Amino acid sequence: MSKGKICLILSAFVYGILPVLAKLSYSGGANSITLTFLRAAMTLPVLFFLLKAEKKSLKLTKRQLIQVIILGVFGGALPIILLYISYDFIPAGLATTLHFIYPLVIVFADALLYHEKMSKLKLLAVVLVTIGIFMFADINMGGAHIGIAAALLSGIFYSFFVIYIDRSGLGDMDYIKLTFYMLLIMSAATLSFGVVVHGINFDMSARSWWMALIISALSTLIALPLFQAGVRYEGASTAGIMSAFEPVTSIAAGALFLGEYVGLMQIFGAAIIILGIGLVEYERG
């Protein structure tokens, strides 16, 4: 298996655990906007220290600055706020499943907008992964329309994040530098939005603060750099397909730690997703 695909699978595994940690943080007083802000802001000092320690330049061209602002607001803050909002209304595993409309959006956007040629095997892999993902949605949704809509929109905006990194040239930037600026913009945008709508709440339990710190560290220092590396090596469409390990992890973690329901349909869905991902690897071989 290629280096890029290993990065994407490891990233998906880490991202798949985060919804459980978010739910635990919510139980201690956190909300979607506060958690999005803390996720972006808490590891900024670490990234700044790493950049300085490695004597890397913090300079951005005017074009790069505009690109990072676009990425941080529309590809960073918006999808995560929407995804965290969905956790308030529907199970974490279901929210992650619906969020995973984005591999389908990415593959077809690349084909339609950038005329990327898609092999029959990759197309079959996309179909299998999509079927497998929506088999997870057999979980009773209970009419939670806000949560469902928020999760789907988060996936659409996240597809923009993946495509924009791949096509804008930002993927070639040093990943620590890119992550630092993206999270800086993301935290500023989220804080501003939270102040306007009175959605920031720092009156949280100690456990909630710890969960927020762990989420920030795992997403910023492990999952995001791995994902950026995977996009750089494999491209947006393959990254979208390989990342389908995330809802499998999320469903399993939700069942194990939160007692969320997992039925036979979800088990079959996970098997189909793994088969689809296997086809992508088979095509390479």
C-alpha positions in Angstrom: 0.0 0.0 0.0 1.3 3.5 -0.9 2.5 6.0 1.7 -0.3 8.4 0.8 -3.0 5.8 1.3 -1.6 4.8 4.7 -1.7 8.4 5.7 -5.3 8.7 4.7 -6.4 5.6 6.5 -4.6 6.6 9.7 -6.1 10.1 9.4 -9.6 8.6 9.0 -9.1 6.4 12.0 -8.2 9.4 14.2 -11.0 11.6 12.8 -13.5 8.8 13.4 -12.8 8.9 17.2 -13.4 12.7 17.5 -17.2 12.6 17.5 -17.2 10.4 20.6 -14.9 12.9 22.3 -17.1 15.8 21.2 -20.2 14.2 22.7 -18.3 13.7 26.0 -17.3 17.4 25.9 -21.0 18.4 25.3 -22.0 16.6 28.4 -19.8 19.0 30.4 -21.1 22.3 29.0 -19.4 22.7 25.6 -21.4 23.6 22.5 -20.7 23.3 18.8 -19.3 26.8 18.3 -17.1 26.8 21.4 -15.7 23.4 20.6 -14.9 24.4 17.0 -13.1 27.5 18.3 -11.1 25.5 20.9 -10.3 22.8 18.4 -8.7 25.4 16.2 -7.1 27.7 18.9 -5.7 25.4 21.5 -2.8 24.0 19.5 -1.9 27.3 17.7 1.0 27.9 20.3 2.4 24.5 19.6 2.4 25.0 15.8 4.0 28.5 16.2 6.7 27.0 18.4 7.4 24.2 15.8 7.6 26.8 13.0 10.1 28.9 15.0 12.1 25.9 16.2 12.6 24.7 12.6 13.2 28.3 11.5 10.5 28.2 8.9 9.3 31.4 7.3 5.9 32.7 8.3 5.6 34.9 5.3 2.7 34.5 2.8 2.2 36.0 -0.6 -0.9 38.0 -1.1 -2.4 35.2 -3.2 -1.6 32.6 -0.5 -3.2 34.9 2.2 -6.4 35.1 0.2 -6.4 31.4 -0.4 -5.8 30.6 3.3 -8.6 32.9 4.4 -11.0 31.1 1.9 -9.8 27.7 3.1 -10.0 28.6 6.8 -13.5 30.1 6.6 -15.3 27.9 4.1 -13.3 24.7 4.3 -12.4 24.8 8.0 -14.8 26.7 10.2 -18.1 26.1 8.4 -18.0 22.3 8.0 -16.9 21.7 11.5 -19.4 24.0 13.1 -22.2 22.3 11.0 -20.9 18.8 11.9 -20.7 19.7 15.6 -24.2 21.2 15.5 -25.5 17.9 14.0 -24.2 16.0 17.1 -26.8 17.9 19.2 -29.6 16.3 17.2 -28.5 12.9 15.9 -26.1 10.1 17.0 -22.4 10.8 16.4 -22.1 7.8 14.1 -25.1 8.8 11.9 -23.8 12.4 11.7 -20.4 11.2 10.5 -22.1 8.9 8.0 -24.2 11.7 6.5 -21.1 14.0 6.5 -19.6 11.4 4.2 -21.5 12.6 1.2 -18.2 14.4 0.5 -16.3 11.6 -1.2 -19.1 11.4 -3.8 -19.1 15.2 -4.2 -15.3 15.2 -4.6 -15.2 12.5 -7.3 -17.9 14.0 -9.4 -16.7 17.6 -9.0 -13.3 16.5 -10.2 -14.8 14.8 -13.1 -17.2 17.6 -14.1 -15.2 20.7 -13.2 -11.6 19.5 -13.9 -12.3 16.7 -16.4 -10.4 14.1 -14.4 -10.7 10.7 -16.0 -12.2 8.1 -13.8 -11.5 4.4 -14.4 -14.4 2.0 -14.2 -12.8 0.4 -11.2 -12.6 3.7 -9.3 -16.2 4.5 -10.3 -17.3 1.1 -8.9 -15.3 1.9 -5.7 -17.2 5.2 -5.3 -20.5 3.5 -5.8 -19.7 0.8 -3.3 -18.4 3.3 -0.7 -21.5 5.5 -1.1 -23.9 2.5 -0.7 -22.0 1.3 2.3 -22.0 4.8 3.9 -25.8 5.2 3.5 -26.4 1.7 4.8 -25.3 3.2 8.1 -28.2 5.6 7.9 -30.5 2.7 8.7 -30.2 4.0 12.3 -33.5 5.6 13.3 -33.3 9.3 12.5 -36.3 10.2 14.5 -37.2 13.2 12.4 -34.1 15.1 13.5 -34.1 17.3 10.3 -31.8 20.0 11.6 -29.1 17.5 12.5 -29.5 15.7 9.2 -29.3 18.9 7.2 -26.3 20.2 9.2 -24.4 16.9 8.7 -25.1 16.9 4.9 -24.0 20.5 4.5 -20.9 19.9 6.5 -20.0 17.2 4.0 -20.5 19.5 1.1 -18.3 22.2 2.6 -15.7 19.7 3.5 -15.6 18.5 -0.1 -14.6 22.1 -1.0 -11.8 21.9 1.6 -10.3 18.8 0.0 -10.7 20.0 -3.6 -9.3 23.4 -2.8 -6.2 22.1 -1.1 -5.6 19.8 -4.1 -6.3 22.4 -6.9 -5.2 25.7 -5.4 -1.6 24.7 -4.8 -1.8 25.1 -1.0 -1.1 21.4 -0.7 2.5 22.0 -1.7 3.0 24.5 1.2 4.8 23.2 4.3 2.0 21.4 6.2 2.8 23.0 9.6 2.7 26.5 8.1 -0.5 25.7 6.2 -2.1 24.2 9.3 -1.1 27.2 11.5 -2.6 29.8 9.2 -5.7 27.8 8.4 -6.4 27.3 12.1 -5.6 30.9 12.9 -8.2 32.0 10.4 -10.6 29.3 11.5 -10.4 30.3 15.2 -10.8 34.0 14.4 -13.8 33.3 12.1 -15.5 31.0 14.7 -14.9 33.3 17.6 -16.3 36.3 15.7 -19.4 34.2 14.7 -19.8 33.0 18.2 -19.7 36.5 19.7 -22.3 37.8 17.2 -24.7 34.9 17.9 -23.9 34.7 21.6 -22.8 31.1 21.1 -19.5 31.0 22.9 -19.6 29.4 26.4 -16.5 28.7 28.4 -18.4 27.7 31.5 -17.4 24.0 31.1 -16.4 21.2 33.4 -12.8 20.1 33.7 -13.6 16.9 31.7 -15.1 19.0 28.9 -11.9 21.2 28.8 -9.7 18.1 28.6 -11.9 16.6 25.8 -11.5 19.8 23.9 -7.8 19.8 24.3 -7.5 16.1 23.2 -9.7 16.8 20.2 -7.5 19.8 19.2 -4.3 17.8 19.6 -5.5 14.8 17.7 -7.1 16.7 14.8 -4.3 19.3 14.5 -1.1 17.4 15.2 -2.1 14.0 13.8 -5.2 13.7 11.6 -5.0 17.0 9.6 -1.3 16.7 8.6 -1.8 13.0 7.7 -4.8 14.0 5.5 -2.9 16.8 3.8 -0.1 14.5 3.0 -2.5 11.9 1.6 -4.2 14.5 -0.6 -0.7 15.7 -1.8 0.3 12.1 -2.7 -3.0 10.6 -4.0 -5.2 13.6 -5.1 -8.6 14.6 -4.0 -10.8 11.8 -5.4 -8.7 9.0 -4.0 -8.5 10.8 -0.6 -12.3 11.0 -0.5 -12.7 7.3 -1.1 -9.9 6.2 1.4 -11.3 8.5 4.1 -14.4 6.3 4.2 -12.8 4.4 7.0 -13.8 7.4 9.2 -17.6 6.5 9.5 -16.7 2.9 10.1 -14.4 4.0 13.0 -17.0 6.5 14.2 -19.9 3.9 14.3 -17.7 1.4 16.2 -16.5 4.0 18.7 -20.0 5.3 19.2 -21.3 1.8 19.9 -18.3 1.0 22.2 -18.1 4.2 24.3 -21.6 5.8 23.9 -23.8 2.7 23.6 -25.1 3.9 20.2 -27.0 1.2 18.2 -25.2 -0.8 15.6 -27.2 -3.3 13.6 -26.7 -5.9 10.8 -27.2 -3.2 8.2 -24.3 -1.1 9.6 -22.0 -4.2 9.6 -22.8 -4.9 6.0 -22.2 -1.2 5.2 -18.8 -1.4 6.8 -17.9 -4.5 4.8 -19.0 -2.8 1.5 -16.9 0.3 2.3 -13.8 -1.8 3.0 -14.5 -3.7 -0.3 -14.7 -0.3 -2.2 -11.4 0.9 -0.6 -9.8 -2.5 -1.5 -10.7 -1.9 -5.2 -8.8 1.4 -5.1 -5.8 -0.4 -3.8 -6.2 -3.2 -6.3 -6.3 -0.7 -9.2 -3.0 0.7 -8.1 -1.5 -2.8 -8.1 
